Amino acid sequence: MREFAVLFISLALLALEYYLGTRRKPLLGALLPGGILLLLAGLSIALRDASGLLSGIPCAAGLAAAWLIGRNKATAAEKVELEKMKAKDL
């Protein structure tokens, strides 16, 4: 049962990152991966064990990748809308 909970939380975080990437304020989506890295770095320093940080880097990279995918899709959609507006003006 725990595996399903971890899977659900992971999918929810990826969906949240994708959603934040599609919003107008792009840096909002960078907070979650950065926060995870800062939290894990702090825990690694406090516990004097770098194993948490080593496993957290791929997690933060995956969240950043989901954010970038959403960001690129939003930029492309905005560009298409601007092209449509320019076509109507001419």
C-alpha positions as CSV (number, residue, x, y, z in Angstrom):
1,M,0.0,0.0,0.0
2,R,2.9,2.3,0.7
3,E,4.2,2.0,-2.8
4,F,0.9,3.2,-4.2
5,A,1.0,6.2,-1.9
6,V,4.5,7.1,-3.0
7,L,3.5,6.6,-6.7
8,F,0.5,8.9,-6.2
9,I,2.5,11.6,-4.5
10,S,5.2,11.4,-7.2
11,L,2.6,11.7,-10.0
12,A,0.9,14.6,-8.2
13,L,4.2,16.5,-7.9
14,L,5.0,15.9,-11.6
15,A,1.5,17.2,-12.5
16,L,1.9,20.2,-10.3
17,E,5.3,21.0,-11.8
18,Y,3.8,20.7,-15.3
19,Y,0.9,23.0,-14.4
20,L,3.3,25.6,-12.8
21,G,5.3,25.5,-16.0
22,T,2.4,26.5,-18.1
23,R,1.5,29.5,-16.0
24,R,2.5,33.1,-16.8
25,K,5.0,33.3,-14.0
26,P,7.7,30.8,-15.0
27,L,9.9,31.0,-11.8
28,L,7.0,29.8,-9.7
29,G,7.7,26.3,-10.9
30,A,11.3,26.5,-10.1
31,L,10.6,26.8,-6.4
32,L,9.7,23.1,-5.8
33,P,12.9,21.5,-7.3
34,G,15.0,24.2,-5.6
35,G,13.2,23.7,-2.3
36,I,13.7,20.0,-2.4
37,L,17.4,20.4,-3.1
38,L,17.8,23.0,-0.3
39,L,15.9,20.7,2.1
40,L,17.9,17.7,1.3
41,A,21.2,19.7,1.5
42,G,20.2,20.9,4.9
43,L,19.3,17.4,6.1
44,S,22.6,16.1,4.7
45,I,24.6,18.7,6.5
46,A,22.6,18.1,9.8
47,L,22.9,14.4,9.6
48,R,26.4,14.3,8.1
49,D,25.3,11.8,5.5
50,A,25.2,12.7,1.8
51,S,23.0,9.7,0.8
52,G,19.8,11.7,0.9
53,L,21.3,14.4,-1.3
54,L,22.5,11.9,-3.8
55,S,19.1,10.4,-4.2
56,G,17.4,13.8,-4.2
57,I,19.3,15.1,-7.2
58,P,17.5,12.8,-9.7
59,C,14.2,13.7,-8.1
60,A,14.7,17.4,-8.4
61,A,16.0,16.9,-12.0
62,G,12.8,15.0,-12.9
63,L,10.7,17.8,-11.4
64,A,12.7,20.4,-13.3
65,A,12.3,18.4,-16.5
66,A,8.5,18.4,-16.0
67,W,8.6,22.1,-15.4
68,L,10.6,22.7,-18.6
69,I,8.2,20.6,-20.7
70,G,5.3,22.7,-19.5
71,R,7.3,25.9,-20.0
72,N,8.1,25.0,-23.6
73,K,4.5,24.0,-24.3
74,A,3.2,27.3,-22.9
75,T,5.8,29.3,-24.9
76,A,4.8,27.5,-28.1
77,A,1.1,28.1,-27.5
78,E,1.7,31.8,-26.7
79,K,3.7,32.1,-30.0
80,V,0.9,30.5,-32.0
81,E,-1.6,32.9,-30.4
82,L,0.6,35.9,-31.3
83,E,0.8,34.7,-34.9
84,K,-3.0,34.4,-35.1
85,M,-3.3,37.9,-33.7
86,K,-0.8,39.3,-36.2
87,A,-2.6,37.5,-39.1
88,K,-5.9,39.1,-38.0
89,D,-4.3,42.5,-37.9
90,L,-3.1,42.3,-41.5
